[in-house]
Amino acid sequence: MRNLGVQARHASREIARASTGQKNAALIAIAEAIDASRASLLAANAEDLKAGRAKQLDAALLDRLELTDARIDGMIEGLRQVATLDDPVGAVSDLKFRPSGIQVGRMRVPLGVIGIIYESRPNVTCEAASLCLKSGNATILRGGSEALHSNQAIAACIATGLEQAGLSKHVVQVLDRTDRDAVGHLITMPDYVDVIVPRGGKGLIERISRDARVPVIKHLDGNCHLYIDDEADFDKAVKVAVNAKTQRYGTCCTLESLLIAEAVAAEIVPKLFPVYKEHGVEIRGCEQTRALDADVVPATELDWETEYLAPILSVKVVAGLDEAIEHINRYSSQHTESIITENYSKAQRFLREVDSSSVMINASTRFADGFEYGLGAEIGISTDKLHARGPVGLEGLTSQKYIVLGDGHIRQ
């Protein structure tokens, strides 16, 4: 691990001085290598899926693990989109003259070496590599054991692209070992690693946060909320609420808790709950919710704070906007929350007062994603307030330094 760290540190200096054109060429070459290697990628992924089923991994984990042609297309599109994004490295902002005659501004610079620890989703290997590369960082990637074959197949494509662009293969290093000791070393090498980004289950992220000796960009879970206001458009409410929950169950921006204004609950529940039942969603609700639908399972206090990652939804009837905001700020994991309303003032209150990394009006929580935000891809979603918050793209993988321009100026 120390050798990997040394190689990454040297590679970080190389990629930091690489031109935008060279980095973009590498991204396009990686995309082409992935496109040409579809058969080998799907074969490697089939091995992982077979092993996962033998280990009786749950459905959400298997869904995250699976590669399809559509998901490979998404990886390729993400690489190409990152190549079209503005390069943040070297960008100068806020350059101003001071009374002394000097000019003072700030320049964006790479973070250095980023260690990324993740589970299940092999497309993270591609997303992480592309963002770190474009933002001028070297990276060490450690995927989960369940995706080992898939990750190594993607790593081979990345190495091919880097070589074609004339960059060191050590700019992106994908570990071929999945033991816990490797993680323990990676998160305690401040001489070689500048930032750790964990992507996975709550247990993994809690461990990394507790044991790391380098800064961590993280979110623990995604207990996301949708509030249907008493001034909501019902057609919008049903469409958005169903999509937010059922479009994909195993993601951190999937809806887990639905709040409904008391004044419209009796009207919206008969329109919404049958659609959830068609999708096989189990509804756990408060007493008022249960009074409106006999199939609703009683909700416990634990349900209000649970990220299910499954076809289960907690539902609570609330008095109005004040109670909705209070409930969200109490139980939310500060990931993503949305309101359905036609009232501009209520929507603006929701934006201001809900303390989460993404807050939405009349939109599905499933949009809380780097690709959908125009970031090309994301390294993860941060619910911290420092150094980055929300989907972390290129800018979140850079820092700033002050620059001073003078012409022989001296301080009097």
Disulfide bonds with the S-S distance in Angstrom:
none
